[in-house]
Amino acid sequence: MTTERPDTSATPDAATAPEPPAASEPAPGPPGPPGPPQRRLDARSLRGLAHPLRMEIFELLNLDGPATATRLAERLGENTGTVSWHLRHLAEHGFIEEETGRGTKRERWWRRVEVSNRLDTADFRHDPDSRGAVSLYLHQLVQQYFNRVNDYITEDWPDEWRNVGTISDWRRLRLNPAQLQALNDEIFAVVERHTPAPDAAADPAALPIVVQLQSFPRRSRTDTPGSAE
């Protein structure tokens, strides 16, 4: 469900979204839990992550928690030795760490480091040596986003979950850069407000939820630059 009718909205069954209720001013709530420390990726750390298999490994550790090279290799259809090499590479660049006190010398468990990694492409604008890594990282990231949505729409879900998911877009907005930043900041704040605190009691009816946001400007395809579509 959405808080306003989007230009297009599809549920996994390709049904039209119902007419939403009129928007109202949300009641103020308590601030969300503090997020993890943030790390801004530099050229070295970006090159350490910008590899298709390493990004797949990192995503699985992000979404499903700690795992061994053997378990990851089975899920990815890769050789255990290859996965082990990439795990060590990710650890070297500070993206993952060994989970101490678990496993054996031959079967090590790995988990992501609790740091929010941020990539600012402007940092690499004048670094031609890093452009390939930036491009690979972004393209792989978009592919991961697509794969998550594709998994959701092709999997069998009970109605209680299928009816609350959404794949929507809005195309009537015309914003300047400051307004787009404000829009994103407000959306981030809403997600943070709904993020449970690390020590909150687990809800037995809850499942992990992925919220994906893509907001970006689009150049007009009309003959006259800058004219309304």
N, C-alpha and C positions, 0 to 999 in steps of 0.2 A: 504494500500500500504506500501511496505517496501523499504528502501534505498538500499538493496542488496537482492539477492534471498536467502531465508533461505533454510535449508535442507528440511523442510516441512512447508507448509503454507496453511491454509484453511480459506476461508471466511465462514460465516454462511451457505452458500449454498453448502459447500464442493467443491467449484470450485478451480481450480489451480490459484495461483496468477500470473498475467501477468509478463512478463520479465521486470525488472526495468531498468531505465536509468543508464548509467554509473555514478558511484559515483564521486562527485566533492567536492572541498574544500568549506565548507559553509562560507558565508560572515559573518564577525563579526557583532554582534548585541548588543544592549544595555543590560546590566545586568538585570536579572529578579528581581522581587520584593522581598524584604526581607521576609523570612519565619517566621512563628510564633516561640515563645520561645520553647526551647526543654527541655523535662524532661526525665531523665533516670530512668526507672522503677526499684524500689528496691523490696525486697521480700514482704513487706507489700502491696505496691500498686499493685504489680502483682497479689497477692492473691485476692485483691479487684476487679480485672477485670476478672480474669481467671475463668469464669463461663459461660456455653453456652448461657443462657438467657441474662445475663448481656452484653455479647459481641454482641448479636443480637440487644439489645436495643441501645447500644453505636454505632453500625454500622448505624442503622436507623437515629439516631441523627446526625451522621457524614455526611451521604449522603443526607438526606432530610431536615435537619434543625430542629428547635425547635418543640416540640410536647408535648402533655399531656399524662398522664398515660392511660387515656381512649382511645385515638387515637392509642397509641402504642399497647395496649392490643388487640384492634380490628385487627390490622395488623398482630399481632403475634399469634392470637388465644389463648390468655392467659387471666387469671383472672386479673381484674384491680388492686385488692389489691396486688397480687403477683408482678405485674409490678411496682407498687408504692414502694414496699419494696426494690426492686432491684434498682430503681432510687435513692432512699435515700442512698443506699449503694454506688453507683457510685459517688454520690455527696460527701459523707463522705471521699472518697479516692481522691477527686479532679479531677475526670474525667468530671463531668458535674456540672452545676450550674442552679439555678432557674433564669428564665428570669423575672427580676423585672419589675413592671408596666404593666404586662400582666396577664390576668386570674383572678381568685378569690381564696379565701382561700380553697375552695373545689376543684378547678380545676387549678392546678399549671402547668405552662409551663416550660419545661426543655430544656437546650441547652448544647452542649459540650463546655468545656473550651478551649479557643484558645491556646492550647499548643500541640506541636508535641511530642507524646510519643514514646520513643525509648527503645527497649528491647535488651540488649546485653547478650546473653546466657552465655558468659564466666563469667559474674558476679556471676552465680549460680553454677559454676562447682563444687565447694567444699561445697555446701549447700544442703545436701540430703533432707532436709525438704521442699525445694522449687522445687525439680525436678518434682513432680506431677503437680504443677501449671504451670511450664514452658511447660511441655508436652501438657497439656490440652489447654493452650493458643495457642501454635503453631498449633496443630491439628485443633482447631476451626478456626484459621485464614486461614489455607489452605482451609478448607471447605467453608468459606465465599468467598474466591477467586473463587473457583469452582462454587459456586452458582451464582456469578455475571456473569461469562462467560456463564453458562447454561441458565440463564435468557435471555441474549443477543441473543443466537443462536436460542432460541425457540420463541422469540417474533417476531411480524410482524413489519418490518421496511421498510420505502421507500428506493428505490434504492440508493438515494443520500447518505444515511447513511450506508446502508448495504455494499456498495462497498468500503467504506473507513475504515471499521473496519478490524482487522486482528487477527488471532490466529496463531502464528508462533513460530518456534524454530530453533536454529542453533546448530549443534552438531559437527562441525569440529574444533572448537577452542581447542587449548591446551595451557593453560596459567599457570603461576606460581601465587602464592598468590598476589604478588604485581601487576601483570598484571590484575588479576581479579578485584582487588580493583580499579585500574585505569579505567577499563571498566565501572564499576558501577558508579564511580564518574562522568565520562563523560556523561553517560545516565541521571543521576540525574540533571546535569547542563543543559542538553537539556530540560528536563521537566520544570525546574525552569524558563528557558528562555521563554517558551511558556505559563507560568502561568500569567494571567492578574493581574495587581495591584488591591488591594481591592477597590480603588476609581475609577477604569476604568469604562467607560460607558458600559452598557450591550449590547451585540450584539443580536438583536432579532432572528437571525438565529442560535444562539449557543445553545447547550445543554450541561449539565454536562458530562464530560468525565472522565472515569476511566482508568488510566494507571497502569497495573500490571506488575511487573518485578520479574521473578524468575531466578536467576543465581546462580549456585552451582556446585561444583565438582562432578564427578561421578567416582566411582571405576571401573576399567576395569574388565570385566567378562571373560577375556582370561585366559588360564591356566598359563601363565607366568606373574607374577606381573609386572606392569609397561610397558609391551609391547604395541605396537600400536595396535589399534583395526582394 
